[in-house]
Amino acid sequence: MKELERKILKDGVIINNDILKVDSFLNHQIDTAMVVRTSAYIAAQFEDIDKIVTVETSGIAYAVAVAMAYGNVPVVFAKKSKSAVLDYSNSYHAQVKSFTRNTVSEISIDKRFLRKGERILIVDDFLAEGNASVGLVDLCRSAGADVQGVAVIVEKRFQGGRARLEDMGIKVVSCASIAKFENNKPVFSE
């Protein structure tokens, strides 16, 4: 999406030549019009989705918007922290390393919300190394669900997440794909 690429060039900030800060419109303050347009783009790339899965917190807004573009399919988000209301013995779990926070979290989804045979689309704000997406694919596959693909708003292709997912047989769609950072500017993939 050229519009998103222009927005990244205008408002994005590169930190230490490997982190792209887009908090002014993507994941701290959210440009809601952009959410609508990116969600429509994502929904057009996949058919017959039963459920959208994401991980808290930044992916939730995009997951909900994509679900609404499909006519309001359910959204399930993996929780990153323990909760008194989540039955951990009846949940799927995976360990996920955060690229930007350099921490490892256990994500979990209650088994009631992932079913065998469901067609799942994973939606998130970013794809870098692919850790969150791979963890979500593992959770879905543990349930016997069929992951149709992973869709992200911004992909940093040079960090290998796409390759990891494609090696697992997962289709990857991104609204903006960055091939590399050069002279403190993103260079977009063709």
C-alpha positions in Angstrom: 0.0 0.0 0.0 1.7 3.1 -1.2 -0.3 5.3 1.1 1.1 3.5 4.2 4.6 3.6 2.7 4.4 7.4 2.3 3.1 7.7 5.9 6.1 5.6 7.2 8.5 7.8 5.3 6.9 10.9 6.6 6.3 10.0 10.2 8.3 6.9 11.0 11.6 7.1 13.0 14.3 4.5 12.7 16.2 3.7 16.0 19.6 2.0 15.9 19.1 1.0 12.3 16.8 -1.9 13.2 13.7 -0.6 15.0 11.0 1.4 13.2 9.0 3.7 15.5 5.6 4.4 14.1 3.8 5.2 17.3 2.3 8.4 16.0 -0.1 6.5 13.7 0.2 2.7 14.2 0.6 1.4 17.7 0.4 4.1 20.3 -1.8 6.7 18.6 -3.8 5.1 15.9 -4.8 6.6 12.5 -8.3 5.0 12.3 -8.8 5.9 8.7 -5.6 4.0 7.9 -6.9 1.0 10.0 -10.0 0.9 7.8 -8.0 0.9 4.6 -5.4 -1.6 5.7 -8.1 -3.9 7.0 -9.9 -3.8 3.6 -6.7 -4.6 1.8 -6.0 -7.6 4.1 -9.5 -9.0 3.9 -9.3 -8.9 0.1 -6.3 -11.2 0.3 -7.9 -14.2 2.1 -11.3 -15.9 1.6 -13.4 -18.0 3.9 -12.0 -17.0 7.3 -13.8 -18.3 10.4 -11.8 -16.4 13.0 -9.1 -13.8 13.4 -6.3 -14.5 16.0 -3.9 -11.9 17.3 -1.7 -11.3 20.4 -2.4 -8.5 22.9 -2.1 -5.5 22.7 -1.0 -3.7 19.5 -2.6 -6.1 17.1 -6.1 -6.0 18.6 -7.3 -2.8 16.8 -6.2 -4.3 13.4 -7.6 -7.7 14.1 -11.0 -6.2 15.0 -11.1 -4.0 11.9 -10.2 -7.0 9.6 -12.9 -9.1 11.3 -15.4 -6.4 10.6 -14.3 -6.3 7.0 -15.3 -9.9 6.8 -18.7 -9.2 8.2 -17.8 -9.4 11.9 -16.1 -12.8 12.4 -14.9 -13.4 15.9 -11.5 -12.2 17.1 -9.5 -14.1 19.7 -6.4 -12.6 21.2 -3.6 -14.5 23.0 -3.0 -13.2 26.5 0.6 -12.3 27.5 0.1 -12.3 31.2 -1.5 -14.5 33.8 -5.1 -13.8 34.7 -7.2 -15.1 37.6 -10.1 -15.8 35.1 -8.1 -17.9 32.6 -7.9 -21.6 33.3 -4.3 -22.4 32.3 -4.9 -26.2 32.4 -7.5 -25.7 29.7 -5.4 -23.4 27.5 -3.0 -23.6 24.6 0.4 -22.0 25.4 3.5 -20.9 23.6 6.7 -19.0 24.5 7.2 -15.8 22.4 10.2 -13.4 22.4 9.5 -9.7 21.8 11.9 -8.2 19.4 11.4 -4.6 20.6 11.2 -5.4 24.4 13.8 -8.2 24.3 11.6 -10.3 26.7 10.0 -13.7 26.5 6.3 -14.0 27.4 4.1 -17.0 27.6 1.1 -16.4 25.5 -2.1 -18.4 26.0 -5.6 -18.9 24.5 -8.4 -20.7 26.2 -9.2 -24.0 24.3 -12.8 -22.9 24.1 -11.9 -20.3 21.5 -9.9 -22.4 19.0 -11.6 -25.3 17.4 -10.4 -28.1 15.1 -11.0 -27.3 11.4 -11.6 -23.5 11.9 -10.0 -21.4 9.2 -7.8 -18.9 11.0 -6.2 -15.6 9.9 -3.5 -14.3 12.2 -3.4 -10.4 12.2 -0.7 -8.3 13.8 0.7 -4.8 13.6 4.4 -5.8 12.9 6.4 -8.7 11.6 10.1 -8.7 12.3 11.7 -12.0 13.4 8.2 -13.7 13.4 8.3 -14.8 17.0 4.7 -13.8 17.8 3.3 -15.1 14.6 5.1 -18.4 14.9 3.8 -18.7 18.5 0.2 -18.0 17.3 0.6 -20.6 14.4 1.7 -23.2 17.0 -1.3 -22.4 19.3 -3.7 -22.7 16.3 -2.2 -25.9 15.1 -2.3 -27.4 18.6 -6.1 -26.9 18.4 -6.2 -28.5 14.9 -7.2 -25.2 13.4 -6.2 -24.4 9.8 -4.1 -21.3 9.6 -4.9 -19.6 6.3 -2.2 -17.0 6.7 -0.5 -14.2 8.6 -1.4 -10.6 7.7 0.6 -7.6 9.2 0.5 -3.9 8.7 4.3 -3.4 8.6 6.9 -6.1 7.8 10.6 -5.7 8.2 11.4 -8.4 5.7 15.2 -8.3 6.4 14.6 -9.7 9.9 13.5 -13.1 8.6 9.9 -13.5 10.0 8.4 -14.0 6.5 10.9 -16.7 5.6 10.2 -18.6 8.9 6.5 -18.5 8.3 6.7 -19.5 4.6 9.0 -22.4 5.6 6.0 -23.5 7.8 3.7 -23.3 4.7 2.0 -20.1 5.9 1.0 -17.4 3.4 2.2 -13.9 4.5 0.6 -10.6 3.5 1.9 -7.2 4.5 0.5 -3.8 3.9 4.0 -2.3 3.8 7.1 -4.5 3.4 10.5 -3.0 4.3 13.5 -4.6 2.5 16.1 -2.8 4.6 17.0 0.5 6.3 19.4 2.6 4.4 20.7 6.1 5.5 18.1 6.1 8.3 15.3 5.6 5.8 13.2 2.5 5.0 13.6 0.9 1.6 10.4 -0.9 0.6 10.3 -4.3 -1.1 8.9 -4.4 -4.6 
